[in-house]
Amino acid sequence: MFNKTRRNIVFTVVFSLLALMVVTLTTIYISNRAALDRDSREMLRTFAERYALDEQTPPPDGEKRPDDAPEFRPGEINEPRGDRPVKDEREFRLSTFYSVAYSSEGEVLAVNNGSNGLQSEEALLETASAILKNGKKSGKSGNMTYLVEERGDYTLVAMIDGTINDNNQSLLFRQMLIIGSAATVVILIISIFIARRIVRPLEENDKRQKRFVSDAGHELKTPIAVISANSELLKREIGQSEWLDNIDYENERMSDLVKQLLALSKAENGEMPKETVDFSKLADGEALPFETLAYEKGKSIETDIEPGLLIEGNPNQLRQLVSILLDNALSHGTTEVIGLSLHKEKHHAVLAVSNGAPEMSAEQMPHLFERFYRADEARNDADAHYGLGLSIAKAVTEAHGGRINAEYRDGKAIFTVSLPVKK
């Protein structure tokens, strides 16, 4: 139980902090990517505004440019043109731009393959042609951010190389993964430590309670035996008496309660040795005496038991488990037929006991295995049931590494026990 509590605390802490970290890092990554893309588009628009076709094409052979015309340098924007400012002129100058100008007839007028010539003209023309066929005015194509502008007598396809930005983003992503993984390990270690500190007082308190139940049960056995012996002696001295009969009845009920408390303590503490048990034969044998009891109450037990299911467990506790579920069905069932089935499902032996029952709410079902819990608060103690049976069944099941579950379906209460079979 406490191992599960520790796991739940660790899972909650790790999941919460990990989710917060993922959201934070993802936000940083996305915002950084958006800022880089925004800056690239801004610089690309500035480049397009400063672009002049006449500066990209050399004069015809044998001709010279006018003296006031800027010097022709392929792949560069020689002088800032237009009034459009740029946030970081130095970053703008260091960025690599490409451009292809097309005439209205689709003829290539000029190709700007960057100041460093990182892209061949053939590659640029292929990329620009694909961009024009795409029909979009702006966007991304591979590592290129592009912008298409219609300028009357020609069409400009301007591009900026985003390789460095993409590499920086990849590096950022890898660093985030490394930092996130390291942080997850640290969070896991811290959460395990915190979980142990939180659960330790609860675990110690539970151990004290179990020790008290065990010690009290053993201490009560002596006075119960003394009361029984004295009652027997009084009967010999004064004969039968209504008062002595009441003493014997209540003393017997107290003895049964003590036995159940001790059984619960043994099951919870895992004190019983284990061996290989034929659970099929055990369940079938335990059902036989209950068939007689059922007959006396006008009921019957229908069994469906798969043979040869072996489990590692304590035979006495397993018999007690089956008898508790059958006794519970006989005592509280509202129909004449009680079902008992045992089948193998994957690597588990699944025992199910079903009986008709008054409708139970979903809020009641989880409490059925609590100590001294009773679904019917008005029920008296004449049937010698103290609300410990299902608690013992749960403790026995968990001591054998299994799970027990209760559900209400189609007018029936169904108790299911799943125990690992021996491999």
Stockholm file with secondary structure:
# STOCKHOLM 1.0

chainA/1-423         MFNKTRRNIVFTVVFSLLALMVVTLTTIYISNRAALDRDSREMLRTFAERYALDEQTPPPDGEKRPDDAPEFRPGEINEPRGDRPVKDEREFRLSTFYSVAYSSEGEVLAVNNGSNGLQSEEALLETASAILKNGKKSGKSGNMTYLVEERGDYTLVAMIDGTINDNNQSLLFRQMLIIGSAATVVILIISIFIARRIVRPLEENDKRQKRFVSDAGHELKTPIAVISANSELLKREIGQSEWLDNIDYENERMSDLVKQLLALSKAENGEMPKETVDFSKLADGEALPFETLAYEKGKSIETDIEPGLLIEGNPNQLRQLVSILLDNALSHGTTEVIGLSLHKEKHHAVLAVSNGAPEMSAEQMPHLFERFYRADEARNDADAHYGLGLSIAKAVTEAHGGRINAEYRDGKAIFTVSLPVKK
#=GR chainA/1-423 SS CHHHHHHHHHHHHHHHHHHHHHHHHHHHHHHHHHHHHHHHHHHHHHHHHHCCHHHHSCCCTTCCCCTTSCCCCTTSCCSCCSSCCCSCHHHHHHSCEEEEEEETTSCEEEEECCTTCCSCHHHHHHHHHHHHHHCCSEEEETTEEEEEEECSSEEEEEEEECHHHHHHHHHHHHHHHHHHHHHHHHHHHHHHHHHHHHHHHHHHHHHHHHHHHHHHHHHHHHHHHHHHHHHHHHHHHHCCCHHHHHHHHHHHHHHHHHHHHHHHHHHHHTCSCCEEEEHHHHHHHHHHHHHHHHHHTTCEEEEEECTTCEEEECHHHHHHHHHHHHHHHHHHCCSSEEEEEEEEETTEEEEEEEEECCCCCTTTGGGTTSTTCCSCTTCCSTTCCCSCHHHHHHHHHHHTTCEEEEEEETTEEEEEEEEEBCC
#=GC SS_cons         CHHHHHHHHHHHHHHHHHHHHHHHHHHHHHHHHHHHHHHHHHHHHHHHHHCCHHHHSCCCTTCCCCTTSCCCCTTSCCSCCSSCCCSCHHHHHHSCEEEEEEETTSCEEEEECCTTCCSCHHHHHHHHHHHHHHCCSEEEETTEEEEEEECSSEEEEEEEECHHHHHHHHHHHHHHHHHHHHHHHHHHHHHHHHHHHHHHHHHHHHHHHHHHHHHHHHHHHHHHHHHHHHHHHHHHHHCCCHHHHHHHHHHHHHHHHHHHHHHHHHHHHTCSCCEEEEHHHHHHHHHHHHHHHHHHTTCEEEEEECTTCEEEECHHHHHHHHHHHHHHHHHHCCSSEEEEEEEEETTEEEEEEEEECCCCCTTTGGGTTSTTCCSCTTCCSTTCCCSCHHHHHHHHHHHTTCEEEEEEETTEEEEEEEEEBCC
//
